[in-house]
Amino acid sequence: MNKEILIINGSPRKNKNCFQLCSEISNKLSENNISSETFDIYDMNIEYCTACGFCDKTGYCKIKDDMTKMYDMFDKAKGVIVISPVHFDCVSAKVKTVVDRTQAIYASKYVLNKSSIDRNKKRIGMYIAVGGSTPYETQFMGGQIVMDFFFKSINNKLLYNLHLNNTDKKNYKENEQFKTILSENLENYIKDIKKLD
């Protein structure tokens, strides 16, 4: 059975903020009869893109690893949710590795004009950035730029962008304000996903 929503956990830390967010979102989707699969990408074998040019000629990646099955799942899903810690104003290294590997999809669409993903299918994306520091101007800027490009590549309309900061002092479980924001956005996300049926 195809999973409707793919959740990408971009943190290596177990039972911390990103992990808890993934779990809560998965449970909420399940309560609303929306199937999902969570990818704990730090536990997966996903090699770096080497810019070898193979996908520019074929539209597919020549590397066969745990990313391989994700290509087809991106196509069949109704949406993707990425949850990543902020590392140097950007997403984590492993999230960036996943993003780079979608060059194969990008090449099929924009280089070969033979898209490996259904470009007419509507999909909805959500990005949640988790920063440990107190707020500063560029804290989420780099990650947002990368995610905008990623969701464009996998043909998801990125309608939901949530930024959680100051988790070094107040973790997600203690942050009632953000929990309310997440709940409201997730409720709207679920409504949007159900409209795709």
LOLOGU-796506 format. One line per 3 residues: number of its first residue (from 1); their letters; for each residue x, z, y of N, C-alpha, C, CB. Coordinates in nm, 2 decimals. Each point is the difference from the previous one (the first is absolute). Glycine has a CB too. Layout:
BEGIN
NUM = a = X,Z,Y,X,Z,Y,X,Z,Y,X,Z,Y; ...
//
This chain:
BEGIN
1 = mnk = 0.08,0.00,-0.12,-0.08,0.00,0.12,0.09,0.00,0.13,-0.18,0.12,-0.13; 0.15,-0.21,0.22,0.07,-0.01,0.12,-0.03,0.12,0.09,0.00,-0.25,-0.01; 0.10,0.31,0.07,-0.01,0.11,0.09,-0.04,-0.05,0.14,0.17,0.14,-0.13
4 = eil = -0.27,-0.08,0.19,-0.05,-0.04,0.13,0.10,0.03,0.11,-0.23,0.03,-0.08; 0.29,0.09,0.08,0.09,0.04,0.10,0.14,0.04,-0.06,-0.19,0.08,0.14; 0.30,-0.13,-0.08,0.13,0.04,-0.04,0.06,0.10,0.10,0.03,-0.23,-0.12
7 = iin = 0.01,0.34,0.07,0.06,0.10,0.09,0.15,0.01,-0.03,-0.22,0.13,0.01; 0.30,-0.15,0.10,0.14,0.00,-0.02,0.06,0.13,0.07,0.01,-0.25,0.00; 0.04,0.34,-0.09,0.06,0.12,0.04,0.15,-0.03,0.03,-0.17,0.15,-0.13
10 = gsp = 0.21,-0.14,0.26,0.13,-0.04,0.04,0.10,0.12,0.01,-0.10,-0.19,0.11; 0.07,0.30,-0.17,0.08,0.12,0.01,0.05,0.04,-0.14,-0.12,0.08,0.20; 0.25,-0.04,-0.21,0.05,0.05,-0.12,-0.03,0.15,-0.03,0.18,-0.16,0.02
13 = rkn = -0.24,0.23,0.08,-0.02,0.14,-0.02,-0.13,0.02,-0.07,0.12,0.05,0.21; -0.12,0.04,-0.31,-0.12,0.03,-0.08,-0.07,0.12,0.07,0.11,-0.08,-0.22; -0.24,0.06,0.22,-0.09,0.11,0.04,0.02,0.03,0.15,0.00,0.09,-0.23
16 = knc = 0.05,-0.18,0.31,0.01,0.02,0.14,-0.10,-0.08,0.07,0.25,0.04,-0.02; -0.23,-0.07,0.15,-0.11,-0.05,0.09,-0.05,-0.14,-0.05,0.11,0.12,0.18; -0.02,-0.21,-0.21,-0.04,-0.14,-0.04,-0.07,0.01,-0.14,0.19,-0.11,0.13
19 = fql = -0.14,0.18,-0.22,-0.05,0.02,-0.13,-0.15,0.06,0.01,0.24,0.03,-0.10; -0.25,0.07,0.18,-0.13,0.06,0.02,-0.10,-0.09,0.06,0.11,0.22,0.03; -0.07,-0.30,0.07,-0.08,-0.10,0.06,-0.05,-0.10,-0.10,0.12,0.03,0.22
22 = cse = -0.03,-0.08,-0.30,-0.03,-0.10,-0.11,-0.11,0.06,-0.09,0.23,-0.10,0.01; -0.21,0.22,-0.05,-0.09,0.07,-0.10,-0.14,0.01,0.06,0.20,0.12,-0.10; -0.20,-0.07,0.23,-0.13,0.02,0.06,-0.08,-0.13,0.03,0.10,0.20,0.11
25 = isn = -0.02,-0.30,-0.07,-0.07,-0.14,0.02,-0.05,-0.05,-0.13,0.15,-0.04,0.19; -0.07,0.05,-0.30,-0.04,-0.05,-0.13,-0.13,0.07,-0.05,0.24,-0.05,-0.05; -0.24,0.18,0.07,-0.12,0.07,-0.04,-0.12,-0.04,0.08,0.14,0.19,-0.06
28 = kls = -0.12,-0.21,0.19,-0.11,-0.04,0.09,-0.06,-0.14,-0.04,0.10,0.14,0.19; -0.01,-0.23,-0.22,-0.04,-0.13,-0.05,-0.08,0.01,-0.13,0.20,-0.10,0.12; -0.15,0.18,-0.21,-0.07,0.02,-0.13,-0.14,0.06,0.02,0.23,0.03,-0.11
31 = enn = -0.24,0.06,0.20,-0.13,0.06,0.03,-0.10,-0.10,0.05,0.11,0.21,0.05; -0.06,-0.32,0.01,-0.08,-0.11,0.05,0.00,-0.12,-0.09,0.04,0.08,0.23; -0.01,-0.06,-0.35,0.00,-0.10,-0.11,0.09,-0.12,0.04,-0.23,0.07,-0.06
34 = iss = 0.34,-0.05,0.12,0.10,-0.10,0.03,0.12,0.03,-0.08,-0.09,-0.03,0.24; 0.13,-0.06,-0.32,0.12,0.02,-0.09,0.13,-0.02,0.08,-0.14,-0.08,-0.20; 0.24,0.15,0.16,0.13,-0.01,0.07,0.11,0.03,-0.10,-0.10,0.07,0.22
37 = etf = 0.22,-0.12,-0.18,0.12,0.03,-0.08,0.11,0.04,0.10,-0.06,-0.16,-0.19; 0.13,0.27,0.16,0.10,0.05,0.09,0.14,-0.04,-0.06,-0.14,0.19,0.08; 0.22,-0.25,0.01,0.13,-0.04,-0.04,0.10,0.10,0.06,-0.06,-0.25,-0.02
40 = diy = 0.12,0.34,-0.06,0.11,0.09,0.05,0.13,-0.08,-0.01,-0.12,0.21,-0.08; 0.15,-0.29,0.19,0.10,-0.10,-0.01,0.14,0.05,-0.03,-0.14,-0.14,0.15; 0.16,0.27,-0.11,0.14,0.06,-0.03,0.02,0.02,-0.15,-0.01,0.10,0.23
43 = dmn = -0.10,-0.10,-0.31,0.01,0.01,-0.14,0.00,-0.14,-0.07,-0.12,0.22,0.01; 0.12,-0.32,0.07,-0.01,-0.14,-0.06,0.13,-0.07,0.02,-0.25,-0.01,0.05; 0.27,-0.09,-0.14,0.11,-0.08,0.01,-0.03,-0.13,0.08,0.08,0.08,-0.23
46 = iey = -0.04,-0.07,0.36,-0.03,-0.11,0.09,0.14,-0.03,0.07,-0.24,0.07,0.04; 0.29,-0.19,-0.07,0.13,-0.04,0.05,-0.01,-0.05,0.14,0.07,-0.06,-0.23; 0.04,0.06,0.30,0.01,-0.06,0.13,-0.02,-0.15,0.01,0.15,0.19,0.06
49 = cta = -0.21,-0.24,0.04,0.00,-0.14,0.02,0.15,-0.04,0.04,-0.25,-0.01,0.08; 0.30,-0.10,-0.14,0.13,-0.04,0.03,0.01,-0.13,0.09,0.07,0.10,-0.22; -0.19,-0.14,0.26,-0.01,-0.13,0.09,0.06,-0.11,-0.08,0.01,0.13,0.21
52 = cgf = -0.03,-0.14,-0.34,0.06,-0.11,-0.08,-0.06,-0.14,0.02,0.05,0.18,-0.17; -0.17,-0.18,0.23,-0.07,-0.13,0.03,-0.08,-0.05,-0.11,0.19,-0.05,0.15; -0.20,0.12,-0.26,-0.08,-0.05,-0.12,-0.15,-0.02,0.04,0.16,0.11,-0.16
55 = cdk = -0.21,-0.01,0.23,-0.14,-0.01,0.04,-0.03,-0.11,0.10,-0.02,0.25,-0.04; 0.12,-0.28,0.12,-0.02,-0.11,0.10,-0.03,-0.14,-0.08,0.15,0.12,0.17; -0.10,-0.13,-0.29,-0.01,-0.12,-0.08,-0.12,0.01,-0.10,0.25,-0.04,0.02
58 = tgy = -0.29,0.16,-0.06,-0.10,0.02,-0.10,-0.12,0.07,0.04,0.18,-0.01,-0.16; -0.17,0.10,0.26,-0.11,0.08,0.04,-0.01,0.13,-0.07,-0.12,-0.20,0.06; 0.22,0.22,-0.15,0.00,0.12,-0.09,0.14,0.07,0.00,-0.18,-0.10,-0.14
61 = cki = 0.18,0.23,0.12,0.13,0.07,-0.01,0.06,-0.01,-0.14,-0.08,0.16,0.18; 0.21,-0.19,-0.19,0.06,-0.01,-0.13,0.03,0.13,-0.06,0.10,-0.21,0.08; -0.10,0.32,0.00,0.03,0.13,-0.06,-0.12,0.05,-0.08,0.16,0.05,0.19
64 = kdd = -0.14,0.00,-0.31,-0.11,0.05,-0.08,0.03,0.15,-0.02,-0.03,-0.22,-0.12; -0.06,0.29,0.19,0.01,0.15,0.00,-0.14,0.06,0.02,0.24,-0.01,0.08; -0.25,0.13,-0.03,-0.13,0.06,0.02,-0.08,-0.06,0.11,0.09,0.21,-0.09
67 = mtk = -0.02,-0.29,0.18,-0.07,-0.06,0.11,-0.08,-0.12,-0.05,0.18,0.07,0.15; -0.15,-0.13,-0.27,-0.06,-0.12,-0.05,-0.15,0.01,-0.01,0.21,-0.05,-0.12; -0.26,0.16,0.06,-0.14,0.02,-0.02,-0.07,0.02,0.13,0.05,0.09,-0.22
70 = myd = 0.02,-0.04,0.32,-0.07,0.03,0.13,-0.04,-0.13,0.07,0.14,0.21,0.02; -0.07,-0.32,-0.04,-0.03,-0.12,0.07,-0.15,-0.04,-0.03,0.24,-0.08,-0.01; -0.27,0.08,-0.12,-0.14,-0.04,-0.04,-0.10,0.10,0.04,0.10,-0.12,-0.20
73 = mfd = -0.06,0.25,0.21,-0.09,0.11,0.04,-0.03,-0.01,0.15,0.09,0.14,-0.19; 0.01,-0.18,0.27,-0.03,-0.02,0.14,-0.10,-0.11,0.02,0.23,0.07,0.05; -0.23,-0.17,-0.13,-0.10,-0.11,0.01,-0.14,0.05,-0.04,0.19,-0.17,-0.05
76 = kak = -0.20,0.24,-0.06,-0.13,0.04,-0.05,-0.06,0.12,0.07,0.07,-0.10,-0.22; 0.01,0.18,0.29,-0.05,0.12,0.06,-0.09,-0.03,0.12,0.20,0.12,-0.08; -0.28,-0.02,0.12,-0.08,-0.01,0.12,0.08,0.06,0.12,-0.21,0.01,-0.13
79 = gvi = 0.31,0.06,0.10,0.08,0.07,0.11,0.12,0.07,-0.05,-0.21,0.02,0.13; 0.30,0.00,-0.03,0.12,0.08,-0.03,0.02,0.11,0.10,0.11,-0.21,-0.10; -0.07,0.33,0.05,0.03,0.11,0.09,0.14,0.04,-0.02,-0.24,0.08,-0.02
82 = vis = 0.32,-0.08,0.12,0.14,0.04,0.00,0.01,0.14,0.07,0.08,-0.25,-0.01; -0.01,0.34,-0.06,0.03,0.13,0.06,0.15,0.02,-0.01,-0.23,0.10,-0.07; 0.29,-0.09,0.19,0.15,0.01,0.00,0.05,0.11,0.09,0.01,-0.24,-0.05
85 = pvh = 0.09,0.31,0.01,0.07,0.09,0.10,0.07,-0.09,0.11,0.03,0.18,-0.18; 0.00,-0.12,0.29,0.07,-0.07,0.10,0.15,0.03,-0.01,-0.19,0.01,0.16; 0.27,-0.11,-0.18,0.15,0.01,-0.01,0.06,-0.09,0.11,-0.01,0.04,-0.26
88 = fdc = 0.07,0.03,0.35,0.07,-0.08,0.11,-0.10,-0.09,0.07,0.22,0.01,-0.11; -0.34,0.04,0.15,-0.11,-0.07,0.07,-0.05,-0.12,-0.08,0.11,0.07,0.21; -0.10,-0.06,-0.34,-0.05,-0.11,-0.09,-0.05,0.05,-0.13,0.17,-0.16,0.10
91 = vsa = -0.21,0.08,-0.19,-0.05,0.04,-0.13,0.12,0.04,-0.09,-0.20,-0.16,0.02; 0.17,0.22,-0.13,0.11,0.04,-0.09,0.07,-0.13,-0.06,-0.12,0.22,-0.05; 0.24,-0.20,0.00,0.07,-0.11,-0.05,-0.07,-0.07,-0.12,0.21,0.12,0.07
94 = kvk = -0.28,-0.05,-0.15,-0.06,-0.06,-0.12,-0.13,-0.07,0.05,0.09,0.18,-0.15; -0.16,-0.14,0.25,-0.11,-0.08,0.05,0.06,-0.13,0.06,-0.13,0.21,0.05; 0.24,-0.20,0.02,0.05,-0.12,0.06,0.05,-0.10,-0.11,0.08,0.13,0.20
97 = tvv = -0.04,-0.07,-0.32,0.04,-0.09,-0.11,-0.13,-0.07,-0.05,0.19,0.15,-0.06; -0.30,-0.08,0.05,-0.12,-0.07,-0.05,-0.04,-0.11,0.10,-0.08,0.22,-0.11; 0.09,-0.18,0.24,-0.04,-0.10,0.11,0.09,-0.12,-0.02,-0.07,0.18,0.16
100 = drt = 0.20,-0.16,-0.17,0.09,-0.12,-0.01,-0.03,-0.09,-0.12,0.18,0.14,0.11; -0.22,-0.08,-0.22,-0.03,-0.07,-0.12,-0.13,-0.09,0.01,0.11,0.18,-0.13; -0.19,-0.15,0.23,-0.12,-0.08,0.03,0.04,-0.13,0.07,-0.15,0.20,0.01
103 = qai = 0.28,-0.22,0.01,0.05,-0.13,0.05,-0.05,-0.11,-0.09,0.20,0.11,0.10; -0.22,-0.08,-0.23,-0.04,-0.10,-0.09,-0.14,-0.05,0.04,0.14,0.10,-0.18; -0.23,-0.01,0.22,-0.13,-0.04,0.04,0.00,-0.07,0.13,-0.10,0.20,-0.12
106 = yas = 0.18,-0.15,0.21,0.02,-0.06,0.13,0.05,-0.15,-0.01,0.05,0.23,0.10; 0.05,-0.25,-0.19,0.05,-0.13,-0.02,-0.10,-0.09,-0.05,0.22,0.09,-0.04; -0.30,-0.05,-0.06,-0.11,-0.08,-0.06,-0.10,-0.05,0.11,0.03,0.12,-0.22
109 = kyv = -0.05,-0.03,0.31,-0.10,-0.03,0.11,0.05,-0.09,0.11,-0.10,0.22,-0.05; 0.22,-0.17,0.10,0.05,-0.06,0.13,0.11,-0.10,-0.02,-0.07,0.21,0.11; 0.14,-0.21,-0.22,0.11,-0.10,-0.02,-0.05,-0.11,-0.09,0.17,0.18,0.02
112 = lnk = -0.24,-0.15,-0.13,-0.05,-0.10,-0.09,-0.14,-0.05,0.02,0.15,0.10,-0.16; -0.23,-0.02,0.24,-0.14,-0.03,0.02,-0.08,-0.01,-0.13,0.06,-0.12,0.21; -0.02,0.20,-0.31,-0.06,0.01,-0.13,-0.02,0.15,-0.03,0.10,-0.22,-0.08
115 = ssi = -0.19,0.28,0.15,-0.01,0.15,-0.01,-0.02,0.06,-0.14,-0.09,-0.01,0.23; 0.17,0.11,-0.26,-0.02,0.06,-0.13,-0.10,0.12,0.01,0.24,-0.06,-0.06; -0.30,0.07,0.18,-0.10,0.10,0.02,-0.12,-0.07,0.07,0.17,0.19,0.02
118 = drn = -0.29,-0.15,-0.06,-0.12,-0.06,0.05,-0.01,0.03,0.15,-0.12,0.02,-0.23; 0.14,-0.11,0.31,0.00,0.02,0.15,-0.14,0.01,0.06,0.22,-0.12,0.01; -0.32,0.08,-0.09,-0.14,0.01,0.05,-0.07,0.13,-0.04,-0.01,-0.24,-0.02
121 = kkr = 0.08,0.32,-0.07,-0.06,0.12,-0.04,0.02,0.11,0.11,0.04,-0.06,-0.24; -0.14,0.14,0.27,0.01,0.10,0.10,0.05,0.13,-0.06,-0.18,-0.11,0.14; 0.28,0.17,-0.08,0.06,0.12,-0.05,0.03,0.09,0.12,0.10,-0.11,-0.20
124 = igm = -0.11,0.24,0.18,0.02,0.10,0.11,0.11,0.09,-0.03,-0.24,-0.02,0.06; 0.33,0.04,0.04,0.12,0.08,-0.01,-0.01,0.13,0.08,0.13,-0.20,-0.04; -0.06,0.30,-0.01,0.02,0.13,0.07,0.15,0.04,-0.01,-0.25,0.07,-0.04
127 = yia = 0.30,-0.02,0.15,0.14,0.05,0.01,0.00,0.14,0.05,0.09,-0.24,0.03; -0.03,0.33,-0.10,0.01,0.14,0.04,0.15,0.03,0.01,-0.22,0.07,-0.10; 0.27,-0.04,0.22,0.14,0.04,0.02,0.01,0.15,0.02,0.05,-0.22,0.11
130 = vgg = 0.04,0.28,-0.18,0.02,0.15,0.00,0.14,0.03,0.06,-0.16,0.03,-0.20; 0.16,0.03,0.32,0.12,0.03,0.07,0.02,0.15,0.00,-0.02,-0.21,0.14; 0.14,0.25,-0.16,0.03,0.15,0.00,0.02,0.05,0.14,0.11,-0.03,-0.22
133 = stp = -0.06,-0.05,0.31,0.04,0.04,0.13,-0.12,0.02,0.09,0.21,-0.12,-0.03; -0.19,0.20,0.14,-0.10,0.00,0.11,-0.01,-0.14,0.06,0.04,0.25,0.04; -0.15,-0.28,0.02,-0.02,-0.14,0.05,0.10,-0.04,0.10,-0.24,0.03,-0.03
136 = yet = 0.28,-0.16,0.02,0.08,-0.07,0.10,-0.03,-0.14,0.00,0.19,0.16,-0.03; -0.16,-0.23,0.14,-0.06,-0.13,0.03,0.02,-0.11,-0.12,0.04,0.05,0.24; 0.08,-0.05,-0.30,0.02,-0.11,-0.09,-0.02,0.05,-0.15,0.16,-0.10,0.16
139 = qfm = -0.21,0.21,-0.18,0.00,0.07,-0.13,-0.06,-0.10,-0.11,-0.02,0.22,0.11; -0.09,-0.29,-0.08,-0.07,-0.08,-0.10,0.02,-0.15,0.03,-0.16,0.19,-0.03; 0.24,-0.23,0.13,0.00,-0.13,0.04,0.06,-0.10,-0.10,0.03,0.09,0.23
142 = ggq = 0.09,-0.05,-0.29,0.06,-0.09,-0.10,-0.08,-0.02,-0.12,0.21,0.08,0.08; -0.27,0.03,-0.13,-0.09,-0.01,-0.12,-0.12,-0.09,0.02,0.08,0.23,-0.07; -0.14,-0.21,0.19,-0.12,-0.08,0.03,0.03,-0.15,0.01,-0.08,0.19,0.13
145 = ivm = 0.20,-0.23,-0.08,0.03,-0.14,0.00,0.02,-0.05,-0.14,0.11,0.03,0.22; -0.04,0.04,-0.30,0.02,-0.04,-0.14,-0.14,-0.01,-0.07,0.23,0.11,-0.01; -0.32,-0.01,0.03,-0.12,0.00,-0.07,-0.10,-0.11,0.04,0.03,0.24,-0.03
148 = dff = -0.02,-0.27,0.16,-0.08,-0.11,0.06,0.03,-0.13,-0.08,-0.01,0.11,0.23; 0.14,-0.13,-0.25,0.05,-0.12,-0.06,-0.03,0.00,-0.15,0.18,-0.02,0.16; -0.17,0.13,-0.23,-0.03,0.02,-0.14,-0.14,-0.03,-0.03,0.18,0.17,-0.01
151 = fks = -0.27,-0.11,0.09,-0.15,-0.03,-0.03,-0.04,-0.14,0.03,-0.04,0.24,0.05; 0.11,-0.30,0.04,-0.03,-0.15,0.03,0.05,-0.08,-0.12,0.03,0.04,0.25; 0.08,0.00,-0.31,0.06,-0.07,-0.11,-0.09,0.00,-0.12,0.23,0.05,0.08
154 = inn = -0.29,0.07,-0.11,-0.09,0.02,-0.12,-0.14,-0.02,0.03,0.16,0.16,-0.09; -0.19,-0.22,0.21,-0.14,-0.04,0.04,-0.10,0.12,0.00,0.05,-0.23,-0.10; 0.00,0.34,0.16,-0.09,0.11,0.03,-0.02,0.01,0.15,0.07,0.12,-0.22
157 = kll = -0.19,-0.10,0.26,-0.02,0.03,0.14,0.03,0.15,0.03,-0.18,-0.19,0.02; 0.28,0.21,0.05,0.04,0.14,0.02,-0.09,0.06,0.11,0.24,-0.05,-0.07; -0.34,0.12,0.03,-0.10,0.06,0.10,0.02,0.15,0.02,-0.16,-0.17,-0.07
160 = ynl = 0.24,0.23,-0.01,0.02,0.14,0.01,0.14,0.04,0.00,-0.21,0.03,-0.12; 0.25,0.03,0.23,0.14,0.05,0.02,-0.01,0.15,0.04,0.09,-0.23,0.07; -0.03,0.32,-0.15,-0.01,0.14,0.03,0.15,0.05,0.00,-0.23,0.02,-0.11
163 = hln = 0.25,0.07,0.21,0.14,0.05,0.02,-0.01,0.15,0.00,0.07,-0.20,0.13; 0.00,0.27,-0.22,0.00,0.14,-0.01,0.14,0.05,0.03,-0.18,0.00,-0.18; 0.20,0.09,0.28,0.13,0.04,0.04,0.01,0.15,-0.02,0.02,-0.19,0.16
166 = ntd = 0.10,0.24,-0.13,0.03,0.14,0.00,-0.02,0.07,-0.13,-0.06,0.00,0.24; 0.08,-0.07,-0.35,-0.02,0.06,-0.13,0.11,0.10,-0.04,-0.13,-0.21,-0.07; 0.24,0.21,0.14,0.10,0.09,-0.03,-0.04,0.14,0.03,0.17,-0.17,0.05
169 = kkn = -0.27,0.18,0.05,-0.05,0.13,0.04,-0.14,0.03,-0.05,0.14,-0.02,0.21; -0.22,-0.09,-0.22,-0.13,0.02,-0.05,-0.03,-0.11,-0.10,-0.08,0.11,0.22; 0.07,-0.08,-0.35,-0.02,-0.11,-0.10,-0.15,-0.05,0.01,0.18,0.11,-0.15
172 = yke = -0.20,-0.21,0.07,-0.13,-0.07,0.00,-0.11,0.10,-0.03,0.11,-0.22,-0.07; -0.09,0.30,-0.03,-0.11,0.09,-0.05,-0.04,0.10,0.11,0.09,-0.02,-0.23; 0.01,0.05,0.32,-0.03,0.10,0.11,-0.06,-0.07,0.13,0.19,0.14,-0.10
175 = neq = -0.18,-0.27,0.10,-0.04,-0.07,0.12,-0.14,-0.04,0.00,0.24,-0.09,0.02; -0.33,0.17,0.03,-0.14,-0.02,-0.01,-0.04,-0.12,0.09,-0.04,0.24,-0.04; 0.11,-0.26,0.15,-0.04,-0.11,0.09,0.03,-0.13,-0.07,0.06,0.14,0.20
178 = fkt = 0.05,-0.16,-0.26,0.03,-0.12,-0.07,-0.09,-0.02,-0.12,0.24,0.01,0.08; -0.27,0.10,-0.15,-0.09,-0.01,-0.12,-0.14,-0.06,0.04,0.12,0.19,-0.11; -0.16,-0.15,0.23,-0.13,-0.05,0.05,0.01,-0.15,0.04,-0.05,0.23,0.09
181 = ils = 0.17,-0.27,-0.03,0.02,-0.14,0.03,0.00,-0.08,-0.12,0.13,0.07,0.20; -0.05,-0.02,-0.30,0.00,-0.08,-0.13,-0.13,-0.01,-0.06,0.23,0.09,-0.04; -0.31,0.02,0.03,-0.13,-0.01,-0.06,-0.09,-0.10,0.07,0.02,0.24,-0.06
184 = enl = -0.02,-0.24,0.19,-0.08,-0.10,0.07,0.04,-0.14,-0.02,-0.04,0.17,0.17; 0.17,-0.20,-0.17,0.05,-0.13,-0.02,-0.02,-0.05,-0.15,0.17,0.04,0.18; -0.15,0.06,-0.27,-0.02,-0.04,-0.14,-0.15,-0.03,-0.03,0.19,0.15,-0.06
187 = eny = -0.28,-0.08,0.13,-0.14,-0.03,-0.02,-0.03,-0.14,0.05,-0.05,0.25,0.03; 0.10,-0.28,0.08,-0.02,-0.14,0.06,0.07,-0.10,-0.09,-0.02,0.09,0.23; 0.14,-0.06,-0.28,0.07,-0.10,-0.09,-0.09,-0.02,-0.12,0.22,0.08,0.08
190 = ikd = -0.27,0.02,-0.14,-0.09,-0.02,-0.12,-0.12,-0.08,0.03,0.08,0.22,-0.08; -0.14,-0.20,0.19,-0.11,-0.08,0.04,0.04,-0.15,0.01,-0.10,0.20,0.13; 0.21,-0.22,-0.06,0.05,-0.14,0.01,0.03,-0.07,-0.14,0.10,0.07,0.23
193 = ikk = -0.04,0.01,-0.32,0.03,-0.05,-0.13,-0.13,-0.04,-0.07,0.21,0.14,-0.01; -0.31,-0.05,0.02,-0.13,-0.03,-0.07,-0.07,-0.12,0.06,-0.02,0.24,-0.05; 0.05,-0.27,0.17,-0.06,-0.12,0.06,0.06,-0.13,-0.06,-0.04,0.13,0.21
196 = ld = 0.16,-0.12,-0.27,0.06,-0.12,-0.06,-0.06,-0.04,-0.13,0.21,0.07,0.11; -0.30,0.02,-0.17,-0.06,-0.04,-0.12,-0.09,-0.12,0.01,0.01,0.24,-0.07
//
